[in-house]
Amino acid sequence: MKTRLTSCFTRHLSMLSVVMLGSISLVAVAQTVTAPAANQQQAPRVPAPVAIVPPVVELGPVEPGSTNPAKFTLINNGKSPVRVIDATPNCKCTAISDIKGKVIEPGAMLELSASLAAPRIPGPKEAVVFIRFEGGAMMQAKISGDVRFPILCTPPYVDALKEVTSGTVKVRSLDGKPFSITRAGGKDPVFVGFTPGTDAPRAEYEIRWDLTGRTCETMPLWWFVWTDRAECPVLPLRVRDECTGSKADMGRFQRFWIVKESLVVAGSGHNGTATETEIELEHYNPPKKGAIERPDWCDVKAVRSLIPGVEVKFVSKRDVGKDAAMVKVAVTAAQGGAFEGELEIETATGTGRVPFTYFATTW
């Protein structure tokens, strides 16, 4: 007698959305859907007779650190009232109006207001609002934008994959105005075809980067280009390397949190005067599908700077649900200048580091 084996399978549908302080970052939301066994009956899910207009708000170019409003209209094209069970953004950078529990009568409309807080890191950004209706139907409203600085790097990253240790990037102003590059990679910039002090400032440069001799322990996550443009003092370029991906920050599994943006651009201020900014901590426990095993994961004990000449102090913390917390810190430089390095955050479950930049002017 032959035996038939019936297998169940699990499909993983991942919906990714991107969204940069003195910088937006990238956020991913994943749904797991388990298919029913062959001998099980599943009631069909009836889609909501609702249209979202527009389905995507295209913001186009947006400034780093800006807040960008968007509006959606939910239209009930059906013959029965539809109740909104929940509306949830996939990113803490997205604020929405409260439409939970609202009923849309047949032929009626419901407005959803949302705003996207752009990070201070250049690149494309997308946010998604998941709207769940009575009966189980789920729909999405999306906001898409492109965070742009007035100065652009091409490529917008340092490509150190496959044992590549050096290369060049081109840096140009989008408005065509001349500017100067003051630092690159923590030292004086190395130009291609340009001699500082002899040649006049340009609107475009080619500069070299070099990561020769860096180990995984010393490989930076970011390579910074500093300019004399007040509205664009620093350009962060992500270092693409085998050591800067999943191998980086292995301590995150034990302390149960990560810093959401992997970079804190603390903006600028006067030396001797504190500048406050917020850092988002996100709960992290993939092995247990996000289960919170340590409720004290975000109890902040201390925040400290690892950059000589810059002090970082813990100010306050506010929880955002159970899986995120905003940590406010005060940054003070003892002298003027451009600073890049790391700060350290200590909570009840462990210590983690995050790169940060700060520019201080003298009085």
N, C-alpha and C positions, 0 to 999 in steps of 0.2 A: 504494500500500500504506500502510495506516495504521500508525502507530507508537504503541505504548502505552508510556507513561512510568510506571514504578513508583517511587514515592517512599517513602523511609523517614522516619519521624517520631520525634521525641524527646519524651517526656512527662516533665514535671518534677513530681514529687510532693513537696510540702513539708510536713513535719510540724513544726509550731511548738510549742514549749513555753515556758511562761513561768516563770519563777521570779523583795530588797533587801537599814552598819558603824556604828560608831556608827550600817550600813544594809543586795530581791532582785531581781533583775533579770530580764532577759528573754533567753532563749536560744533559738536556732532551729537545727534540724537538717534538712538537705535531702538527699533521695535523688534520683538521676537514673537513670531506667530507659529504655533504648533499645529500642524495639520492633523485632522481627526483620523482615527483608525477607520479601516475600510468598513467595519460593521457598525459604525456609529452614525447617527443622523444628526446633522447640524442645520438648525433653522437658518434660512437664507437671510442675509443682512440687507435690509432695504435701504438704498442710499437716500439721503435727505434731499428733498426737492428744492435745495437752496443753491443759488448762484452767488459766488463771491466776485464782486466787481470793484477794481480789477483783481485778477488772481495774483498778480505780481506787481508791486510798485517798484519801478526802476528809478532809483535816485540819481544814477549817473555818478559823476565825480563828486566826492564829499571831502570836506576838510578834516584832518585828524583832530580828534577830541570834540567834534561838533555833535549836536543833537539834531536829528532829522525826522520831522513828523511825516506820517503817512496815514491815509484814510482808506478804509474798505467799506463797501456796502453789501450787506447780506440780504438777498432778495428771496422771499418764499414764493416759488412758482407753483407750489402744490395747492391742493384743495383743503388741507387740514393745517391747523396750527403746528408749529415746530418749536420745541423748547431747546435752548442752549444748555447743555449739562455742564460744560466746562470750556475754558479757553486758556491755553497755556503757551507762553513763548518758550522757545528752546534755548534762550540765552538771557542771562541777567542784564544784558545790555539793551534789552527790548522792554519797554514799558507799554502796557495796553490798557484800554478802558475796561471797566468791569461790565461784562455782558453775561456773566454766569447767571443762569436761571431766567433770563429774558425769553419771552415768547414772541415769535414772529407769526403774525396772523397771515392767512392766505392773501397773496398779493401785496403784503406789506414789506417794509424794509427796516433793517437795523444797522446802525452805523458802528463800525469798530475803528477806534482811533489807536494808533501805535506810534512809537518813536524809536528810532535806532540811534544809540550812542556810539559814534564811530571811535575806534581805538586810535592810538597815536602811532600805529605801525602801518605802513602803506600796504596796499593789496586789496583784492576783492573781498567783499563782506556780504553775507546773506543771513538773514534771520527768518525764522519760520514761526508762525502762530498756529498751533494745533487746536482746532475747534471741534468739540464732540457734541453731537446732538442726541436727543432722546431716541432710543432705538438702536444706538451703537454706531451710527454713521459718523465718520471722521472726515474733516476737510482741512485744507491748509490755506493760509494767507501768507504770502512771502514778501519780504523787503530785500532789495538787492542794491548794493552800492559799491563804489570803488574809491577807497581811501587814497587820496593823492597828495603828495607834497609838491611845493613849487619847484623842487629839484628832484630829478628822477635818476635812478641807477639802473643800468642795463648790463647784465641781468640783475634783478632785484635780490640777489643772493650770492653767496660764495660757494662755488661748486667744487667741493673737495672730496667727492666720491671716487671710489675705485683708485685709491692711493694717489690721487692728484694733490699736490701740496702747494701749488702756486698758480697764479693766473692774473687776469686784469678785469676791471669793470669800467664802464664809461659812465660819467656823471655829468648831467646837463641840466640847465635851468629851462623850465617849460615856457617862461616868458621871454627867453632870449637875452636876459640881462646878465652881465658879467658878475662873477662871484669868486670867492677864494675858498680853497679847501685847506683847513688849518691842521687837521689830524686825520689819520686813517689807521685803523688797527692798533690804536694806543701809542702811536709815534708819528714822526713827521711823514707826510705822504711821499710816496715814490711815484713820480710822474713819468709818463711816456710822451716824449716830444714836447715837453714844457719845462722851462727853467725858472723857478721862483726867484724873484728879485731882479730878474732880467726881462722876462716876458711880461706883458701887461695881462691883467686878469681876463679870463675868458668866460664864455657861456657854456663851454663843454671841455671836459678833461677825460683822459684815460689814466687810471692809476693802478698800481700793482698791489696784490695781496700775497702774503707768504705765510704758510703755516708749517713750514718745514720743522721737523723734530718734535712736533706736538704729539703727546700720548693721549689716550682716551681720558685720562685724569686731568690733563691740561688743555684739552681741546675746547675752545670757547663755543657757546651756542650762537653768539652774535659777533659780527665784525662791524665796527662803527666808523662812519665817515662824518667828520665834523666840518661845518662850513661857517662862513661869516654872515649868512643870511639870518636875521633875527627871527623870521617866521619859520625857519627850518634849520635850527642849529645842529641837529644830529639826524643821520640817516642810518637806521639799523638794518644790516644785511644778515639774514639767517645763514649760518654755516651748515651746508649740507655735507654731512660726513657720517660714516657708519657709527661713529662714537656719539653723535648728537641726536640719535633717534631713540629707539626703545632702550638702548643701553644706558642712556643718561639718567641720572637721578634714580638709582635703584632703591633708595631708601623710601620712596613713595609708598611701596607696598606695606612697610612696617608702620609708617606714621599715619596712613590712611588719608592723605591729602596731597594736592598739587596746587601750584599757583597757576591760575587759569590762563593768563596771557604769556607766561614764560619770559616776560620782560616787563620791567617797570620803567617807564620814561617819566621821570619825576619833574620834567619841565625845567623851569629856570627861576631864579630869584637873586636877591642880593646876598653877598657873603655876610654871615653873621645873623641873617634873618631866616626864620624857619619857613619852609614851604610844605604845606600839607597835601597829601594825596592818598588815595585808597588802593588797596591791593586785594584782589578777589581770590580767596581760597576755595577750592572745590573738593568735596569729599571724593575719595578714590579707593575703590575696593572691587576691581573687576573679578577677582577669583570668586567672590561671593555675590556677584551680580549687583553690586552697589549696596549690599546690606550694611547697616551702620552697627558695627561691632563695638566701637568705642564712641559713645555719645560725647566724650570730652575731646574729640579729635581737633576741634577748633578753639579750645581754651588757650589763648595766647599768653605765654609766660614772658617773652622778651622779643624785641626786634633790635638788631644791631647792624651797623655798617661794617663791611670788610674793606672799605676804601679809606686809606689814610687821608685825613683832612676833611672827611665828611662824616657827620653824625646823623644817625637815624634813630628816632625814638618812637615807641609805641604810644598812640594817643587813645584809641578806642576800637571797639569791635561791634558790629551789628550783624546778627544772623539773618540770612535770606533763606527761609525754609530750614529744612534739616540737612541739606546737602551743599550749602554754600555759606560763606561769611565774608563780609567786607571789613578789612583791617585798615584803619586809618593810621598813617605814620607822619611824622614831621621830619623833614630833611633840612639840615643846616650845614653849610660849608664854611670852613674857617678862613678861606681865601677865595678870590675869584678864579675862574677857569672852568675847563671842561673835565668832568669826572665820569669814569666808566669803571664798572667792576661788579661786585655782588653785595647783596644784603642777606642777612640770615634771619629766619623766623623760627622761633621755638614755641611749640605748643605742648600740651600735656602728653602727646603721643610721639613726639620726636622733633627733629630739626631739619629744615630744608633751606636751600639757597636759591636765589633768583637774581639774574643779571639786572642791573639798573643803571641809568644815566642821569646826570644832573649838571646843569650849567649855571654857574654863579657869576654875577657881574660885581665889580667893585664899585663902591660909592664914589 
